């Protein structure tokens, strides 16, 4: 109650949520019924992606944001997985690239055409194989291009260089039980994880060591969540021994006692936290709840301040959270959720009421833009960089995304292929040489692609013969 008793100054005290009108929803979608506590939905300024029920495999829908209304049953899906899709995540540096993790033990990375799908997509840009059990978590690195993390029910975390299709870091001995979630910190130098053994761990993935951990973060047996905040603290949700839902704030430098711990209510839905680093607001969406509660995190006691609750009639099956650059700054919109019902997806808009029509710079500090601050190789070599920020003063206009190219590495080349290509792109070109070098670059690219296809075929041939040998052994 102390959270609610004190009236304090905050520009977010009157944030209110509003569901859009019916014709702005996405209707007739068979939302996945898999029992897995992921959000089943991922959004960016161009598309909304939703994991759906699919017979005989796993699929998700990718809809351009403006494609509202009834979605035809025959609408194309992304359907290359052979088992149900458990998690999806849009690449923060390319609005047309999305990763998916599935029960078929693989991670796939997809390139969505600029205007959305006209045919079902069955061919991923790259298949990342390395997990021995289903993959329930995928999360892109916040600041380095083409770095993707995946976590599976084999209790392993793998960090991939998507540009070369390689697993570069494998953390397979740090967790003894199912990993509930993984969160990168702001510059992507650390990750924190919540696990079924009731521990929250802070891990330096490149040094492959646990930097801090807390046992029994929440005493209850039901699933927890842990996310990094912009200042480096960790916010967790979980359950008390009496099955009351809790939220807590921790300083990873001293995990003995929480900075704050609050009990909320008794309900058994897992609380999914969505965090906005620009405003320091956390939105808690319980799976199966019909409300979104939001809190402001500050430096003064009680540190986690209850703001308000958005309530509706229908329970939520999942939730997508729009990045800041996808919001309408003219309407003082500070968050937009995409709430999944059983058969539809309903956007919910959170606004701060203001009388003025001018740009409210206190609501919109510069936010993470779509440019990567580092290349994958630089990050793996040990560099760190904060997100590159952009101003939203004149709204965000999506630029042209470059296609995701995967260049399988050739051990004979000393220099990674990715560098060669960026050298080509970055070298200042004189007008006269421009067309020549462009042709050469194109030729280079075609040769590389040919080579990578040949490599793939060779690899598959080897794999086929291995599998045939295994079959023969079993048959004998």
Secondary structure as GFF3:
##gff-version 3
##sequence-region A 1 476
A	DSSP	alpha_helix	2	5	.	.	.	ID=ss1
A	DSSP	beta_strand	16	19	.	.	.	ID=ss2
A	DSSP	three_ten_helix	22	24	.	.	.	ID=ss3
A	DSSP	beta_strand	26	27	.	.	.	ID=ss4
A	DSSP	beta_strand	41	43	.	.	.	ID=ss5
A	DSSP	beta_strand	47	52	.	.	.	ID=ss6
A	DSSP	beta_strand	58	64	.	.	.	ID=ss7
A	DSSP	beta_strand	69	70	.	.	.	ID=ss8
A	DSSP	beta_strand	78	81	.	.	.	ID=ss9
A	DSSP	beta_strand	85	90	.	.	.	ID=ss10
A	DSSP	beta_strand	97	102	.	.	.	ID=ss11
A	DSSP	beta_strand	106	111	.	.	.	ID=ss12
A	DSSP	beta_strand	126	129	.	.	.	ID=ss13
A	DSSP	beta_strand	135	140	.	.	.	ID=ss14
A	DSSP	beta_strand	147	152	.	.	.	ID=ss15
A	DSSP	beta_strand	157	161	.	.	.	ID=ss16
A	DSSP	beta_strand	166	171	.	.	.	ID=ss17
A	DSSP	beta_strand	179	184	.	.	.	ID=ss18
A	DSSP	beta_strand	191	195	.	.	.	ID=ss19
A	DSSP	beta_strand	200	204	.	.	.	ID=ss20
A	DSSP	beta_strand	209	214	.	.	.	ID=ss21
A	DSSP	beta_strand	225	228	.	.	.	ID=ss22
A	DSSP	beta_strand	234	239	.	.	.	ID=ss23
A	DSSP	beta_strand	245	250	.	.	.	ID=ss24
A	DSSP	beta_strand	260	263	.	.	.	ID=ss25
A	DSSP	beta_strand	271	276	.	.	.	ID=ss26
A	DSSP	beta_strand	281	286	.	.	.	ID=ss27
A	DSSP	beta_strand	291	297	.	.	.	ID=ss28
A	DSSP	beta_strand	304	311	.	.	.	ID=ss29
A	DSSP	beta_strand	318	321	.	.	.	ID=ss30
A	DSSP	three_ten_helix	324	326	.	.	.	ID=ss31
A	DSSP	three_ten_helix	329	331	.	.	.	ID=ss32
A	DSSP	beta_strand	333	340	.	.	.	ID=ss33
A	DSSP	beta_strand	344	351	.	.	.	ID=ss34
A	DSSP	beta_strand	367	368	.	.	.	ID=ss35
A	DSSP	alpha_helix	376	380	.	.	.	ID=ss36
A	DSSP	beta_strand	389	390	.	.	.	ID=ss37
A	DSSP	alpha_helix	417	426	.	.	.	ID=ss38
A	DSSP	alpha_helix	431	475	.	.	.	ID=ss39
###
